[in-house]
Amino acid sequence: MLFSDLSGDQARQTIDAEQVFSGYAMAQGELDRRFSGSMSWKTVGGRDYLYRKRRDAWKSLGPRGAETEAIALQFHAGRTRLQERMAGLATRLDTMAPVNRALNLGRLPLIAARILRALGRANLIGSGIEVVGTNALFVYERLAGVQIAGAHLATADVDLLFDARRSLRLMAPEVSLTGVAGLLRKVDHSFEVMGQGGFRAINRDGYMVDLITPAAKDRMAKRGRSRIGAEAKDLEAVEIEGLAWLVNSPKATATIIDARGYPLAMVVPDPRAFALHKLWLAGRQDRDPLKRERDRAQAGLVASLVTNRLPHLRFDDPALAALPRALREQAASLTEARRDAASGPARLEPDW
């Protein structure tokens, strides 16, 4: 059995949790965008001036008067309003978390969830970094409204695909300095980068984070940006062949629930691009045989989800033009074999 349908209770709870999380994320985004930093009056030369602080810089908005007093009032009232809304929604999420766990909706491992939240708060997820590899399956199962069998989801790492072409100007200053390695250490101080200029960080429990990027078409050309942070101790993305297809494919976004029952947003490659890329990996003779078998199984699994549950996503879609035509033409071998592969017959006994 590749996957199973959500029950009615699971589906309703998933929708409710996503709606509350969406409201929380919107309020948090507005708070960061409009009310970050602080605003206060300062006396300069015997006269009061209104100052706004963003990051480490203070900027004068003018002397005290009707206009600046209105600006100050709107700023503090607006920030208080949003903070109150966030507090209420945070309480709702706290209340929903144990219900999510009881309904077996908590899917993503906790360490992966905390890493992705940290990257999201740093404005990296979806704007320079996306999740690839096995963890992307959590997004595909949510899009299809199913739960994938646990054997297909087992992993002890998270792969982060870095698109060096994307602007990183929205990063916080401390992130632009310490990069991904600094964020990982905030999540778990035991994370260490393996070797100078290493692409992998590992914590004391053996959980690994890999930063990967597409290999350049011209091996003699100057390499693009390979680190997010300025420090040499940050992760340095390793170039891997075939990743350009994923970087240039459409993206899929979904709200995922972690093992503690709390939601988060994930951005991954289009499921069709994922399936075809895995099919290509499975055909490489220089790849570890065990990994080839897993690649083939995941390619078939995701193709089955697309064929049976996401029929509006066609493999002949022009949006997949970044993938080689020869590879796209192999989609038929996946979809024909998996068209009838669904959730399988219902179990007649409890899961003793």
C-alpha positions as CSV (number, residue, x, y, z in Angstrom):
1,M,0.0,0.0,0.0
2,L,1.6,3.2,-1.2
3,F,-0.7,5.7,0.5
4,S,-4.0,5.9,2.3
5,D,-6.8,8.5,2.3
6,L,-7.4,10.9,5.2
7,S,-10.4,10.2,7.3
8,G,-13.2,12.8,7.5
9,D,-11.9,13.9,10.9
10,Q,-8.4,14.2,9.7
11,A,-9.4,16.2,6.6
12,R,-11.5,18.6,8.7
13,Q,-8.8,19.1,11.3
14,T,-6.2,19.6,8.6
15,I,-8.2,22.4,6.9
16,D,-9.0,24.1,10.3
17,A,-5.3,24.0,11.3
18,E,-4.2,25.4,8.0
19,Q,-6.7,28.3,8.2
20,V,-5.5,29.2,11.7
21,F,-1.9,29.0,10.6
22,S,-2.6,31.1,7.5
23,G,-4.0,33.8,9.7
24,Y,-1.0,33.6,12.1
25,A,1.5,33.7,9.2
26,M,-0.2,36.7,7.6
27,A,-0.3,38.6,10.9
28,Q,3.4,37.8,11.5
29,G,4.3,38.9,8.0
30,E,2.5,42.2,8.4
31,L,4.1,42.7,11.8
32,D,7.6,42.2,10.3
33,R,6.9,44.3,7.3
34,R,5.2,47.3,8.8
35,F,6.1,47.3,12.5
36,S,9.6,45.9,12.8
37,G,12.1,47.8,15.0
38,S,10.8,50.5,17.2
39,M,9.7,54.1,17.2
40,S,10.3,56.7,20.0
41,W,10.7,60.4,20.7
42,K,14.2,61.9,21.2
43,T,15.1,65.3,22.4
44,V,17.7,67.0,20.3
45,G,18.7,70.6,20.9
46,G,15.8,71.1,23.2
47,R,13.2,69.9,20.7
48,D,11.4,66.5,20.4
49,Y,11.9,64.5,17.3
50,L,10.3,61.2,16.3
51,Y,12.7,58.5,15.4
52,R,12.2,55.1,13.7
53,K,14.7,52.3,14.3
54,R,15.0,49.5,11.8
55,R,17.7,46.9,12.3
56,D,20.5,48.9,13.8
57,A,19.8,52.3,12.1
58,W,17.8,55.2,13.6
59,K,16.1,57.6,11.2
60,S,14.4,60.9,12.1
61,L,10.8,61.3,10.9
62,G,10.6,65.0,11.9
63,P,10.0,67.2,14.8
64,R,7.0,66.7,17.1
65,G,3.8,68.0,15.6
66,A,0.3,66.8,14.6
67,E,1.6,64.7,11.7
68,T,4.4,62.9,13.6
69,E,2.2,62.4,16.7
70,A,-0.3,60.7,14.4
71,I,2.4,58.5,12.9
72,A,3.6,57.5,16.3
73,L,0.0,56.7,17.5
74,Q,-0.7,54.6,14.3
75,F,2.5,52.7,14.7
76,H,2.0,51.7,18.3
77,A,-1.7,51.0,18.0
78,G,-1.2,48.9,14.8
79,R,1.6,46.9,16.4
80,T,-0.4,46.3,19.5
81,R,-3.4,45.2,17.4
82,L,-1.3,42.7,15.4
83,Q,0.4,41.4,18.5
84,E,-2.9,40.7,20.2
85,R,-4.2,38.9,17.0
86,M,-1.0,36.8,16.9
87,A,-1.3,35.9,20.6
88,G,-4.9,34.7,20.1
89,L,-4.0,32.6,17.1
90,A,-0.9,31.2,18.9
91,T,-3.3,30.0,21.6
92,R,-5.5,28.4,19.0
93,L,-2.5,26.6,17.5
94,D,-1.5,25.4,20.9
95,T,-5.0,24.0,21.5
96,M,-5.0,22.3,18.1
97,A,-1.6,20.7,18.4
98,P,-2.6,17.8,20.7
99,V,-5.6,17.1,18.5
100,N,-3.4,17.0,15.4
101,R,-1.2,14.5,17.1
102,A,-4.1,12.4,18.3
103,L,-5.4,12.2,14.7
104,N,-1.9,11.2,13.4
105,L,-1.5,14.4,11.4
106,G,1.9,15.2,12.8
107,R,4.1,14.0,10.0
108,L,7.3,16.0,9.6
109,P,10.1,15.1,12.1
110,L,10.6,17.8,14.7
111,I,14.2,18.6,14.0
112,A,13.4,19.1,10.3
113,A,10.4,21.3,11.2
114,R,12.5,23.6,13.5
115,I,15.2,23.9,10.8
116,L,12.7,24.9,8.2
117,R,11.0,27.4,10.5
118,A,14.3,29.0,11.2
119,L,15.0,29.3,7.4
120,G,11.5,30.6,6.8
121,R,11.9,33.3,9.4
122,A,15.2,34.3,7.8
123,N,13.3,34.8,4.4
124,L,15.2,32.0,2.8
125,I,12.5,29.3,2.1
126,G,11.0,30.0,-1.3
127,S,13.5,32.8,-2.0
128,G,16.7,31.1,-2.5
129,I,16.2,27.7,-0.8
130,E,13.7,24.9,-1.3
131,V,13.4,21.4,0.2
132,V,14.3,18.5,-2.0
133,G,14.7,14.8,-1.4
134,T,12.5,12.6,0.8
135,N,11.1,15.4,2.9
136,A,9.4,16.8,-0.2
137,L,7.0,13.8,0.0
138,F,5.2,15.5,2.9
139,V,4.1,18.3,0.6
140,Y,3.0,15.9,-2.1
141,E,0.9,13.8,0.3
142,R,-0.8,17.0,1.5
143,L,-1.5,18.2,-2.0
144,A,-3.0,14.8,-2.8
145,G,-5.0,14.6,0.5
146,V,-3.4,11.3,1.5
147,Q,-0.8,9.9,3.9
148,I,2.2,8.1,2.3
149,A,3.2,4.8,3.9
150,G,5.9,5.4,6.5
151,A,8.6,3.2,4.9
152,H,8.8,5.7,2.0
153,L,9.3,8.7,4.4
154,A,12.1,7.4,6.6
155,T,15.1,9.8,6.4
156,A,17.8,11.1,8.8
157,D,18.6,14.3,6.8
158,V,17.2,17.2,5.0
159,D,18.4,18.4,1.6
160,L,18.3,22.1,0.9
161,L,18.5,23.2,-2.8
162,F,20.2,26.6,-3.1
163,D,19.5,28.8,-6.1
164,A,22.4,31.1,-6.3
165,R,20.6,33.3,-8.8
166,R,18.1,34.5,-6.3
167,S,18.5,37.8,-4.5
168,L,19.1,37.5,-0.7
169,R,18.7,41.2,0.1
170,L,15.8,40.5,2.5
171,M,17.9,38.5,4.9
172,A,18.6,39.8,8.4
173,P,22.1,41.1,8.9
174,E,23.1,38.3,11.2
175,V,22.0,35.7,8.7
176,S,24.0,37.4,5.9
177,L,27.0,36.9,8.2
178,T,26.7,33.4,9.6
179,G,24.3,32.0,7.0
180,V,22.8,28.5,7.2
181,A,25.3,27.3,9.7
182,G,24.4,30.0,12.2
183,L,20.7,29.3,11.8
184,L,21.3,25.6,12.4
185,R,23.2,26.3,15.6
186,K,20.3,28.4,16.9
187,V,18.0,25.4,16.4
188,D,20.5,22.9,17.9
189,H,23.9,24.2,19.2
190,S,25.5,20.8,18.4
191,F,25.3,21.3,14.7
192,E,28.8,21.4,13.1
193,V,29.9,21.9,9.5
194,M,31.9,18.9,8.3
195,G,35.2,20.2,7.1
196,Q,36.3,23.6,5.8
197,G,34.0,24.7,3.1
198,G,31.8,21.6,3.8
199,F,28.3,21.3,2.3
200,R,27.0,19.2,5.2
201,A,26.3,19.9,8.9
202,I,25.5,17.2,11.4
203,N,24.3,17.3,15.0
204,R,25.1,15.0,17.9
205,D,22.2,12.8,17.0
206,G,23.5,12.2,13.5
207,Y,20.9,14.3,11.8
208,M,22.4,15.8,8.6
209,V,21.6,19.0,6.7
210,D,23.1,19.2,3.1
211,L,23.3,22.4,1.0
212,I,23.3,21.5,-2.7
213,T,23.2,23.5,-5.9
214,P,23.0,22.8,-9.6
215,A,26.3,22.0,-11.4
216,A,27.4,24.7,-13.8
217,K,26.9,24.0,-17.5
218,D,30.4,25.3,-18.2
219,R,32.9,23.6,-15.8
220,M,35.5,26.2,-16.7
221,A,33.2,29.2,-16.0
222,K,33.6,31.1,-12.7
223,R,31.5,29.6,-10.0
224,G,28.5,31.6,-8.7
225,R,27.7,32.2,-5.1
226,S,28.1,29.0,-3.1
227,R,27.5,30.3,0.5
228,I,24.7,32.2,2.0
229,G,26.7,33.7,4.8
230,A,29.8,35.7,4.5
231,E,31.7,33.7,7.1
232,A,34.0,30.9,5.7
233,K,32.5,28.6,8.4
234,D,29.1,28.6,6.7
235,L,27.9,25.7,4.6
236,E,29.2,25.8,1.1
237,A,26.8,24.3,-1.5
238,V,28.1,21.3,-3.4
239,E,27.4,21.3,-7.1
240,I,25.4,18.2,-8.3
241,E,24.4,17.3,-11.8
242,G,20.7,17.3,-12.7
243,L,19.6,19.8,-10.0
244,A,19.1,22.6,-12.6
245,W,15.9,20.8,-13.7
246,L,14.5,21.1,-10.2
247,V,15.6,24.7,-9.7
248,N,13.9,25.7,-13.0
249,S,10.8,23.7,-12.5
250,P,7.5,25.1,-11.0
251,K,7.2,25.1,-7.2
252,A,4.7,23.4,-4.9
253,T,3.8,24.9,-1.6
254,A,1.8,23.4,1.2
255,T,1.2,23.6,5.0
256,I,2.7,20.6,6.8
257,I,2.2,19.5,10.4
258,D,5.2,18.5,12.4
259,A,5.5,15.7,14.9
260,R,4.3,17.9,17.8
261,G,1.2,19.0,15.9
262,Y,2.3,22.4,14.8
263,P,2.0,23.6,11.2
264,L,4.7,25.2,8.9
265,A,5.0,26.1,5.3
266,M,7.2,24.1,2.9
267,V,8.3,24.9,-0.7
268,V,9.5,22.0,-2.9
269,P,9.8,21.3,-6.6
270,D,6.7,20.4,-8.7
271,P,5.8,16.7,-8.0
272,R,6.2,15.9,-11.7
273,A,9.7,17.2,-11.8
274,F,10.5,15.3,-8.6
275,A,9.2,12.0,-10.1
276,L,11.1,12.5,-13.4
277,H,14.3,13.5,-11.6
278,K,14.1,10.5,-9.3
279,L,13.6,8.3,-12.4
280,W,16.7,9.8,-14.0
281,L,18.7,9.1,-10.8
282,A,17.5,5.5,-10.7
283,G,18.9,5.0,-14.2
284,R,22.4,6.2,-13.4
285,Q,24.9,3.4,-13.2
286,D,27.3,5.4,-11.0
287,R,24.7,5.7,-8.2
288,D,24.7,3.5,-5.1
289,P,22.4,0.5,-6.0
290,L,20.5,0.9,-2.7
291,K,19.8,4.6,-3.5
292,R,18.8,3.7,-7.0
293,E,16.1,1.3,-5.7
294,R,14.8,4.0,-3.4
295,D,14.8,6.6,-6.2
296,R,12.8,4.2,-8.4
297,A,10.3,3.6,-5.6
298,Q,9.8,7.3,-4.9
299,A,9.5,8.1,-8.6
300,G,6.7,5.5,-8.9
301,L,5.0,6.7,-5.7
302,V,4.9,10.3,-6.7
303,A,3.8,9.5,-10.3
304,S,1.0,7.4,-8.7
305,L,-0.1,10.4,-6.6
306,V,-0.1,12.7,-9.7
307,T,-2.0,10.2,-11.8
308,N,-4.6,9.1,-9.3
309,R,-5.0,12.2,-7.1
310,L,-3.7,15.2,-9.0
311,P,-4.9,14.6,-12.6
312,H,-4.8,18.3,-13.4
313,L,-1.0,18.1,-13.3
314,R,0.0,16.7,-16.7
315,F,3.4,15.4,-17.5
316,D,3.2,17.0,-21.0
317,D,2.7,20.4,-19.5
318,P,4.9,23.1,-21.2
319,A,5.8,24.3,-17.6
320,L,8.1,21.3,-17.4
321,A,10.2,22.4,-20.4
322,A,13.3,22.8,-18.1
323,L,13.5,19.0,-18.0
324,P,15.0,17.2,-21.1
325,R,12.4,16.0,-23.6
326,A,13.8,12.5,-23.5
327,L,13.2,12.4,-19.8
328,R,9.7,13.8,-20.0
329,E,8.8,11.2,-22.6
330,Q,9.6,8.5,-20.1
331,A,6.8,9.7,-17.9
332,A,4.5,7.3,-19.7
333,S,6.4,4.3,-18.3
334,L,5.7,5.7,-14.8
335,T,2.0,6.7,-15.2
336,E,0.9,3.6,-17.1
337,A,2.4,1.3,-14.4
338,R,0.9,3.4,-11.6
339,R,-2.5,4.4,-12.9
340,D,-4.3,1.8,-10.8
341,A,-2.0,2.0,-7.8
342,A,-4.0,3.7,-5.1
343,S,-4.6,3.1,-1.5
344,G,-5.2,-0.6,-1.8
345,P,-8.0,-2.6,-0.1
346,A,-9.2,-1.5,3.3
347,R,-7.8,-3.4,6.2
348,L,-10.3,-5.7,8.0
349,E,-8.4,-5.7,11.3
350,P,-7.0,-3.0,13.6
351,D,-3.3,-2.2,13.3
352,W,-2.5,-4.5,16.2
